Amino acid sequence: MVDQPESDWLETFWSDLLSEEPLRVAAAWSLLQEAEEQQAVRNHLRKMATEDGWAEVQRRAARAALAVIAPDLDTPSD
């Protein structure tokens, strides 16, 4: 991967993860090497999908990402 500022990397990572495109979601997820990183991102996506304060488009994108990265988990649907 080409070196890029961390803020650019994070923006690209979250853009891909929340793209609702399974291949982009899976590619972004595969960049997370540590179990702790994966758990933190999974927890954040669950919050986005279920807690108040997120726009519907964000909630839908989080549910789509969870369906790709953790299809065995129940993903909430509104």
N, C-alpha and C positions, 0 to 999 in steps of 0.2 A: 504494500500500500504506500502511496506517495505521502511524504510528510506533509501535514497540513495543520494549521492552528487547531487546538483542541476545540474551540468554539465551533469551527467549521465542521469538524468531525462529529461533534454532538448533534449539530443541526442536521447533517446528512443522516446520521444514525436514526434520530427520531423521525425524520421525514420518511425514511424507508420503513421503519417499524410501523408507522401509523398510515402507511400508504393504502391499505386495504388491498394490496396486490400480494398474493401469497409468496411469490418468488422473491420479491423485495423484502418482505417481512422475514422470510427464512434466511436470506442473505445477511440482513442486519443482525438477526439473532445469533447467527453463527460466529459473529465477531466477538461475542461475549465468551471469554475463556474460563472465567472463574464462576463457581457455583454461587458465590455471594453476589456477584454482579447479576447473574441470571435471576436470582431470587428477588433482588431489589427491583429490577425492571418488571418482573412478573407482578410483584406487589403493587407497584405504581400503576401498571395497566389495570389491575383489578380495581384500584381506587377510582381510576378514571372511568371505568365501566359502570361502577355502582354508586359512587358518592355524588351528592349534590355539588353544584358549582362548576360542572363541566358542560360545555355546549353539546348538543345532541350529536353533531358531527364528530366531536372528540370521543364521545362515549361509543359511537358506532365503530370508529377506527380502533379503539382499544379492544372492543369485543372481537373484531376481525383479527387483530394481532394475536389475542389469546387463543382464538380458534386454530391458528397456525402453530403457535409455539407450545401450546398445552391443550391439545384436542381432547385429552382425557378428563380435563377439568370441566365442571359445569360453568359455562360462560353465561352470564345473565343476559336476558333480552327484555327490552322494554315493551 
